């Protein structure tokens, strides 16, 4: 991605962590709706959890390739 070439590794890591947190909050909101009986939200909940997992793995990869400053 062209945007990845412009952003520094530290910024990419920050954005991956932020996106992971956003997806977790989204999944939690779908879970609340599921608990309230809105079963049509099951697919959206699974989608948000899948994205959260992807961003968590991306953040883990980025944090290994970019150690924190000493």
PASEBA-1860 file (N, C-alpha, C; in nm, 3 decimals):
! residues 70
1> XXXXXXXX> 0.083/-0.118/0.000/0.000/0.000/0.000/0.088/0.125/0.000 ~ 0.050/0.221/-0.077/0.127/0.343/-0.086/0.128/0.417/0.047 ~ 0.017/0.414/0.119/0.009/0.485/0.247/0.105/0.424/0.349 ~ 0.126/0.291/0.343/0.218/0.225/0.436/0.362/0.268/0.412 ~ 0.394/0.308/0.290/0.529/0.352/0.261/0.557/0.489/0.320 ~ 0.454/0.568/0.340/0.471/0.704/0.391/0.475/0.705/0.544 ~ 0.392/0.623/0.607/0.385/0.623/0.753/0.504/0.550/0.814 ~ 0.552/0.600/0.926/0.663/0.535/0.995/0.614/0.407/1.061
9> XXXXXXXX> 0.704/0.314/1.091/0.663/0.191/1.159/0.593/0.217/1.293 ~ 0.637/0.318/1.365/0.575/0.349/1.494/0.430/0.396/1.474 ~ 0.406/0.474/1.371/0.270/0.522/1.342/0.183/0.406/1.295 ~ 0.239/0.317/1.214/0.163/0.201/1.169/0.124/0.113/1.287 ~ 0.215/0.096/1.383/0.186/0.019/1.503/0.076/0.086/1.584 ~ 0.085/0.215/1.602/-0.017/0.290/1.675/-0.154/0.274/1.609 ~ -0.159/0.288/1.478/-0.286/0.276/1.406/-0.342/0.135/1.415 ~ -0.256/0.034/1.409/-0.302/-0.104/1.421/-0.362/-0.127/1.559
17> XXXXXXXX> -0.298/-0.074/1.663/-0.352/-0.088/1.798/-0.485/-0.014/1.814 ~ -0.494/0.104/1.756/-0.619/0.180/1.762/-0.731/0.108/1.688 ~ -0.701/0.055/1.571/-0.801/-0.018/1.493/-0.846/-0.143/1.567 ~ -0.753/-0.211/1.634/-0.788/-0.329/1.713/-0.886/-0.291/1.823 ~ -0.858/-0.182/1.893/-0.947/-0.138/2.001/-1.085/-0.098/1.948 ~ -1.089/-0.032/1.834/-1.217/0.006/1.773/-1.298/-0.118/1.738 ~ -1.234/-0.218/1.680/-1.305/-0.341/1.643/-1.356/-0.415/1.766 ~ -1.280/-0.413/1.875/-1.327/-0.477/1.998/-1.450/-0.407/2.053
25> XXXXXXXX> -1.449/-0.274/2.049/-1.567/-0.200/2.096/-1.689/-0.227/2.006 ~ -1.664/-0.236/1.877/-1.772/-0.266/1.784/-1.828/-0.406/1.811 ~ -1.740/-0.503/1.831/-1.784/-0.640/1.861/-1.863/-0.643/1.991 ~ -1.820/-0.566/2.089/-1.892/-0.561/2.217/-2.032/-0.503/2.198 ~ -2.045/-0.403/2.113/-2.178/-0.345/2.091/-2.269/-0.446/2.021 ~ -2.214/-0.523/1.927/-2.293/-0.628/1.862/-2.331/-0.737/1.963 ~ -2.240/-0.769/2.055/-2.267/-0.870/2.156/-2.383/-0.826/2.247 ~ -2.386/-0.698/2.282/-2.496/-0.645/2.363/-2.628/-0.659/2.287
33> XXXXXXXX> -2.625/-0.628/2.159/-2.747/-0.639/2.079/-2.790/-0.784/2.064 ~ -2.691/-0.875/2.052/-2.724/-1.018/2.047/-2.791/-1.062/2.178 ~ -2.737/-1.016/2.289/-2.793/-1.052/2.420/-2.935/-0.998/2.436 ~ -2.963/-0.888/2.367/-3.096/-0.829/2.374/-3.195/-0.899/2.280 ~ -3.147/-1.000/2.209/-3.235/-1.078/2.124/-3.227/-1.047/1.976 ~ -3.138/-0.958/1.937/-3.124/-0.923/1.795/-3.030/-1.023/1.727 ~ -3.080/-1.141/1.697/-2.996/-1.248/1.643/-2.943/-1.217/1.503 ~ -3.000/-1.118/1.435/-2.949/-1.081/1.304/-2.812/-1.013/1.313
41> XXXXXXXX> -2.766/-0.984/1.434/-2.635/-0.919/1.452/-2.521/-1.020/1.467 ~ -2.554/-1.149/1.462/-2.452/-1.253/1.482/-2.340/-1.246/1.378 ~ -2.376/-1.228/1.252/-2.275/-1.220/1.147/-2.188/-1.095/1.163 ~ -2.249/-0.984/1.198/-2.173/-0.860/1.218/-2.078/-0.875/1.337 ~ -2.122/-0.944/1.442/-2.036/-0.967/1.559/-1.915/-1.051/1.519 ~ -1.938/-1.157/1.443/-1.827/-1.242/1.398/-1.731/-1.164/1.308 ~ -1.786/-1.078/1.223/-1.703/-0.995/1.135/-1.613/-0.902/1.217 ~ -1.670/-0.836/1.316/-1.592/-0.743/1.398/-1.485/-0.817/1.477
49> XXXXXXXX> -1.518/-0.935/1.528/-1.417/-1.014/1.600/-1.304/-1.057/1.507 ~ -1.339/-1.094/1.384/-1.237/-1.132/1.287/-1.143/-1.017/1.255 ~ -1.198/-0.898/1.239/-1.113/-0.781/1.216/-1.025/-0.751/1.337 ~ -1.081/-0.765/1.456/-1.002/-0.741/1.577/-0.884/-0.837/1.584 ~ -0.909/-0.962/1.550/-0.800/-1.061/1.549/-0.693/-1.022/1.448 ~ -0.738/-0.981/1.330/-0.642/-0.943/1.226/-0.556/-0.825/1.270 ~ -0.619/-0.724/1.331/-0.543/-0.607/1.377/-0.451/-0.642/1.493 ~ -0.494/-0.736/1.580/-0.407/-0.779/1.690/-0.282/-0.847/1.635
57> XXXXXXXX> -0.299/-0.933/1.535/-0.184/-1.001/1.473/-0.094/-0.901/1.401 ~ -0.155/-0.805/1.333/-0.076/-0.702/1.264/0.005/-0.622/1.365 ~ -0.058/-0.583/1.476/0.013/-0.507/1.579/0.126/-0.590/1.639 ~ 0.103/-0.719/1.659/0.207/-0.805/1.714/0.326/-0.814/1.619 ~ 0.298/-0.828/1.490/0.406/-0.832/1.391/0.484/-0.701/1.388 ~ 0.411/-0.590/1.389/0.476/-0.459/1.385/0.559/-0.432/1.511 ~ 0.510/-0.478/1.626/0.585/-0.451/1.749/0.712/-0.536/1.755 ~ 0.713/-0.651/1.690/0.834/-0.733/1.686/0.936/-0.673/1.590
65> XXXXXX> 0.889/-0.616/1.480/0.981/-0.559/1.383/1.028/-0.420/1.420 ~ 0.962/-0.359/1.518/0.998/-0.222/1.559/1.004/-0.217/1.712 ~ 1.121/-0.254/1.771/1.129/-0.252/1.918/1.117/-0.110/1.973 ~ 1.066/-0.097/2.094/1.051/0.037/2.153/1.187/0.102/2.175 ~ 1.192/0.235/2.173/1.319/0.305/2.193/1.373/0.280/2.334 ~ 1.504/0.272/2.342/1.568/0.243/2.471/1.584/0.365/2.556
END
